[in-house]
């Protein structure tokens, strides 16, 4: 059994899905300190106005709090903003109606903790393409992992382009807007555009170096 440990991302990118694809068990890091300006509470979608960033507002933003204690700030009504943006961007996509109800239910569910929201969204992503992976969460933080565990924590970051990492080699597909393919958006872009074909795209986008 191949095992990887990685942090949770909000509506993860295609690079994230390609990174975890080769592994049978995904250990989700629950006891790291929160990292600012990361994918933990943000994602990118494709709209008629170009790429749009969606950010989940948080009540605590400093790095001394464990990720499983980070609370979502629901006073900012972020759910309405995110769903309106997603619906506006993808309502004309071929598979939007097929998957949108389940996604909307998760987004509008009152998650107090960012970790729980992201866990449910990752499960939704995997379920939607029938990609069976055993998801667990860690009990303690371990700086050094056992040799059989691939440590992917902190590897996927917006501070560097995906091209500098060995996970994702873009395979183009038909998107809703524009004539130029936009790579490495949130998995939602692929799912709403390609539906059941999404898994094949992920398989073909997985770098040969990521085995």
Long-range contacts (C-beta under 8 A, 24 or more apart in sequence): 1-25, 2-150, 3-27, 3-148, 3-149, 3-150, 4-149, 4-150, 4-151, 4-152, 5-29, 5-138, 5-145, 5-149, 5-150, 5-151, 5-152, 5-153, 6-152, 6-153, 6-155, 6-156, 7-32, 7-35, 7-38, 7-40, 7-67, 7-153, 7-154, 8-40, 8-67, 8-115, 8-118, 8-119, 8-122, 9-39, 9-40, 9-43, 9-118, 9-122, 9-156, 10-39, 10-40, 10-41, 10-42, 10-43, 10-54, 10-56, 10-114, 10-117, 10-118, 10-121, 11-43, 11-54, 11-121, 11-125, 11-186, 11-187, 11-188, 12-39, 12-43, 12-121, 12-122, 12-125, 12-186, 12-187, 13-39, 13-43, 13-44, 13-156, 13-162, 13-184, 13-185, 13-186, 13-187, 14-168, 14-170, 14-183, 14-184, 14-185, 14-187, 14-190, 14-201, 14-202, 14-205, 15-156, 15-162, 15-165, 15-167, 15-168, 15-184, 16-156, 16-187, 17-125, 17-187, 17-202, 18-167, 18-168, 18-202, 18-205, 18-206, 18-207, 18-210, 19-152, 19-155, 19-156, 19-167, 19-168, 19-210, 20-133, 20-152, 21-131, 21-202, 21-203, 21-206, 21-210, 22-206, 22-210, 22-211, 23-133, 23-150, 24-133, 24-134, 25-133, 25-134, 25-135, 25-136, 26-133, 26-134, 26-135, 26-136, 27-136, 27-137, 27-138, 27-149, 28-119, 28-122, 28-135, 28-136, 28-137, 28-138, 29-67, 29-137, 29-138, 29-141, 29-153, 30-66, 30-67, 30-68, 30-115, 30-137, 30-138, 30-139, 31-66, 31-67, 31-68, 31-138, 31-139, 31-140, 31-141, 32-66, 32-67, 32-141, 32-153, 33-63, 33-64, 33-65, 33-66, 33-67, 34-58, 34-60, 34-61, 34-62, 34-63, 34-65, 34-66, 34-67, 34-70, 35-63, 35-154, 36-61, 36-63, 37-158, 37-159, 38-157, 38-158, 39-156, 39-157, 39-158, 40-67, 40-114, 40-118, 41-114, 42-158, 43-185, 43-186, 43-188, 44-184, 44-185, 44-186, 45-85, 45-86, 45-89, 45-90, 45-185, 45-186, 45-188, 45-189, 46-89, 46-175, 46-176, 46-177, 46-178, 46-182, 46-185, 46-189, 47-85, 47-88, 47-89, 47-177, 48-88, 48-89, 48-177, 51-182, 51-185, 52-85, 52-89, 54-81, 54-82, 54-85, 54-86, 54-186, 56-82, 56-114, 56-117, 58-114, 67-114, 67-115, 68-113, 68-115, 68-137, 69-113, 70-113, 70-114, 70-115, 71-112, 71-113, 71-114, 72-111, 72-112, 72-113, 72-114, 72-117, 74-110, 79-107, 79-108, 82-107, 83-107, 83-108, 86-188, 89-176, 89-177, 90-176, 90-188, 90-189, 90-192, 90-193, 92-176, 93-176, 93-192, 93-193, 94-192, 94-193, 94-194, 94-195, 95-191, 95-192, 95-193, 95-194, 95-195, 96-192, 98-195, 99-128, 99-191, 99-192, 99-195, 100-192, 102-128, 103-188, 125-187, 125-191, 128-191, 128-198, 129-191, 129-196, 129-198, 129-199, 129-202, 130-199, 131-199, 131-202, 166-207, 166-209, 166-210, 167-206, 167-207, 167-210, 168-205, 168-206, 168-207, 169-205, 169-206, 169-207, 169-208, 170-205, 171-201, 171-204, 171-205, 173-197, 173-201
